[in-house]
Amino acid sequence: MIFNTVLLNVQSPKNVGMIIRSHVAFNGNKIVFVGYDKPWNFKHGSQAFSRKLESKCDILNFKEESEFFEWSKKNELLNLAIEIDESATNITEYEFQHNCNLILGSEGKGIEKEFLQKCDDVLFIPQFGTVECLNVSISASIAQFEFCRHQNYPVNSISGSTFKVENQASSPNS
Ligand SMILES: C[S@@+](CC[C@H](N)C(=O)[O-])C[C@H]1O[C@@H](n2cnc3c(N)ncnc32)[C@H](O)[C@@H]1O
């Protein structure tokens, strides 16, 4: 099974960079930008956090939400909104059983109700402390990890204090 990571109007270059890095670490399939007029321009603000790993990613851009939903339907992908909502399911109890899009919302607005209603499921990450929500890139990492945790993928071997990878990406900030 595969997952794609979908950024719905995420604005901060730092968040985009961090999401890309986790997407690659958790072996995601495509990175999908939704709601952007132009494809994301990866400059230093993102690359300092992505380690330029976007070069390893297959990236799609949909300006309109409707185009995104058409594409996902055509590719038989389940749309899983990662969001705090009264209708949401606890992600730790969710059975990932289908190729899916993990959809993250923007820093300011999150994922709006109208969009949530078009998704197949809404999943929340449980919180226990005194803050209303998580940072979007942290949420992406947790959702990607939860997806992988259900797949029983063979884990990369460790060499020293890092994981061994076939093609080590350049690392501007280690
Ligand atoms: C900073 S939050 C959005 C702002 C929030 N809606 C508000 O009213 O302040 C950005 C995104 O992070 C994700 N997110 C943050 N905390 C989450 C949680 N506990 N469970 C699921 N998603 C979360 C969602 O995708 C959300 O759209």
The ligand as a MOL file (V3000), in Angstrom:
LIG
                    3D

  0  0  0     0  0            999 V3000
M  V30 BEGIN CTAB
M  V30 COUNTS 27 29 0 0 0
M  V30 BEGIN ATOM
M  V30 1 C -2.0520 24.6150 12.9000 0
M  V30 2 S -3.2660 23.5350 12.3350 0 CHG=1
M  V30 3 C -4.5740 24.5820 11.6940 0
M  V30 4 C -5.0870 25.6570 12.5470 0
M  V30 5 C -6.3240 25.3340 13.3620 0
M  V30 6 N -7.4130 24.8520 12.5360 0
M  V30 7 C -6.7870 26.5460 14.1410 0
M  V30 8 O -7.9840 26.7590 14.2060 0
M  V30 9 O -5.9210 27.2320 14.6910 0 CHG=-1
M  V30 10 C -2.6250 23.0490 10.7710 0
M  V30 11 C -2.9400 21.6400 10.3690 0
M  V30 12 O -2.2380 20.7370 11.2240 0
M  V30 13 C -2.9680 19.5290 11.3370 0
M  V30 14 N -3.2030 19.2390 12.7590 0
M  V30 15 C -2.7610 19.9650 13.8120 0
M  V30 16 N -3.0330 19.3490 14.9580 0
M  V30 17 C -3.6730 18.1890 14.6420 0
M  V30 18 C -4.2060 17.0900 15.4030 0
M  V30 19 N -4.1140 17.0170 16.7170 0
M  V30 20 N -4.7980 16.0830 14.7220 0
M  V30 21 C -4.8710 16.0980 13.3720 0
M  V30 22 N -4.3710 17.0970 12.6050 0
M  V30 23 C -3.7800 18.1240 13.2380 0
M  V30 24 C -4.2220 19.6830 10.5090 0
M  V30 25 O -4.0110 19.1540 9.2170 0
M  V30 26 C -4.3760 21.2030 10.4600 0
M  V30 27 O -5.1490 21.6020 9.3640 0
M  V30 END ATOM
M  V30 BEGIN BOND
M  V30 1 1 1 2
M  V30 2 1 2 3
M  V30 3 1 2 10
M  V30 4 1 3 4
M  V30 5 1 4 5
M  V30 6 1 5 6
M  V30 7 1 5 7
M  V30 8 2 7 8
M  V30 9 1 7 9
M  V30 10 1 10 11
M  V30 11 1 11 12
M  V30 12 1 11 26
M  V30 13 1 12 13
M  V30 14 1 13 14
M  V30 15 1 13 24
M  V30 16 1 14 15
M  V30 17 1 14 23
M  V30 18 2 15 16
M  V30 19 1 16 17
M  V30 20 1 17 18
M  V30 21 2 17 23
M  V30 22 1 18 19
M  V30 23 2 18 20
M  V30 24 1 20 21
M  V30 25 2 21 22
M  V30 26 1 22 23
M  V30 27 1 24 25
M  V30 28 1 24 26
M  V30 29 1 26 27
M  V30 END BOND
M  V30 END CTAB
M  END
